Amino acid sequence: MRAEEGLPSLEEIREAESRIRRYLPETPLESSRGISGLLGRDVYLKLETFQPTRVFKIRGALNKLQCLTDAELRRGVLTASSGNHGYAIAYAARIFGVRATICVPENVNPQKLRAIQEQGAEVLKAGGGYDETYAMALATAKKRGMTFVHAFDDRDVIAGQGTCGLEMARQMPDLDCAVVAIGGGGLISGIAIALKASLPKVQVFGAETQAIPSMYESVDSGELVKVAPRPTIADGMQASVPGRLTFEAAQRYVDRIGLVSDHEIEDAIYDLLVLARVTAEPAGASPLAAMKGPLRNERSEKVALVVSGGNISPSLLGRVITSRAKGTP
């Protein structure tokens, strides 16, 4: 295997940070007394909701586009996304004056679709889920001669996401563990590489939806496993099979993965809103759901929950608030 085909190094993540810093400030790592009381430990929230796109994906998108050649950029970029990655690519493409096409599922979150369109990107709808959309996007990129950008299984994208881990290591050098959502695995891969290299004693835990537990099943079996997706509110966690790179990172650097249900995620959305005054989308709330559920017996006392995004649909947020306020989840 050529070196450039493997996972990014700590130095490459540092280089990514130098590229994106002029466009993105550090996001806060804030203590939450409310969530600390709920979990019975010292909890901090890494608020990627402070990104201009309200989600972490912009880190990888900005790094990736700056790593492409002029020829690749002139061809335009095309990607497949359930929403947030597409929004990030569209945002970055607008900054650099690059033509962008975003392929999304037919049932894409309307709020995320609107955000993509506001950046001036072309949007193509196809498929009932991410897998079908991804296949269509690959075919379209080939037909049009455009540069395809993978949402998570890409060295430069992972390095960009890893800048979140660099920030956490600087902000809290005595951190015991970080809990990170897993969709395709790009975020947890980058964070885990950065944290494990910077803070050797830190643990990294993953939170994945029970509906599509592809990383959990792959790590458990020791090989890539494709699962049959089931319906879930977590539209940012729809990868039915991990990437080759993200699977390798999970095997090497992730200590444990906890599976959470939609019900547990909804409870965590409500907890974050009421106890921490943070609006989180389902993927962003999944680390709290995991620490309340399958990871609750982990002994870590100083915990960072990565609130990876805040692009929740108003209808889902309204339903969560109404049902929990009435005590009928």
Secondary structure, DSSP 8 states (H G I E B T S, - for coil): --GGGS---HHHHHHHHHHHTTT-----EEE-HHHHHHHTSEEEEEEGGGSTTSBTTHHHHHHHHHHS-HHHHHT-EEEE-SSHHHHHHHHHHHHHT--EEEEE-TT--HHHHHHHHHTT-EEEE--SSHHHHHHHHHHHHHHHT-EE--SSS-HHHHHHHHHHHHHHHHH-TT--EEEEE-SSSHHHHHHHHHHHHH-TT-EEEEEEETTS-HHHHHHHHTS---------S-TT---SS--HHHHHHHHHH--EEEEE-HHHHHHHHHHHHHHH-----HHHHHHHHHHHTTTTT---SEEEEEE-B----HHHHHHHHHHHHTT--
